[in-house]
């Protein structure tokens, strides 16, 4: 079951399943992805090209933040789904010309990953890897 990617469908999903249900979070991510696709589809000849793209990316950012928080809480920070949303959020932040924030959202997952690898593969597993 997927609630869908439109705002009204997402609202219905929130009401029926709750904000932190995996299907709700998946729908949040789908709506964010739709906004990003719309931003990338703006015609470069459009008189307000930059503003139109920025508006779409601005709509996507809080949705990706919600998906990151929800999936990280529900599935854990190492989960591929959680990490995928972290990556998408970072891409949107770069599109919004927020490189410092983009790097910051990726720092914690890298630290988790480094600690996880050290715990499972041994302390020297990362000697030659930059994470």
Rosetta blueprint (number, residue, H / E / L):
1 X L
2 X L
3 X L
4 X L
5 X L
6 X L
7 X H
8 X H
9 X H
10 X H
11 X H
12 X H
13 X H
14 X H
15 X H
16 X H
17 X H
18 X L
19 X L
20 X L
21 X L
22 X H
23 X H
24 X H
25 X H
26 X H
27 X H
28 X H
29 X H
30 X H
31 X H
32 X H
33 X H
34 X H
35 X H
36 X H
37 X H
38 X H
39 X H
40 X H
41 X L
42 X L
43 X L
44 X L
45 X L
46 X L
47 X L
48 X L
49 X H
50 X H
51 X H
52 X H
53 X H
54 X H
55 X H
56 X H
57 X H
58 X H
59 X H
60 X H
61 X H
62 X H
63 X H
64 X H
65 X H
66 X H
67 X H
68 X H
69 X H
70 X H
71 X H
72 X H
73 X H
74 X H
75 X H
76 X L
77 X L
78 X L
79 X L
80 X H
81 X H
82 X H
83 X H
84 X H
85 X H
86 X H
87 X H
88 X H
89 X H
90 X H
91 X H
92 X H
93 X H
94 X H
95 X H
96 X L
97 X L
98 X L
99 X H
100 X H
101 X H
102 X H
103 X H
104 X H
105 X H
106 X H
107 X H
108 X H
109 X H
110 X H
111 X H
112 X H
113 X H
114 X H
115 X H
116 X H
117 X H
118 X H
119 X H
120 X H
121 X H
122 X L
123 X L
124 X L
125 X L
126 X L
127 X L
128 X L
129 X L
130 X L
131 X L
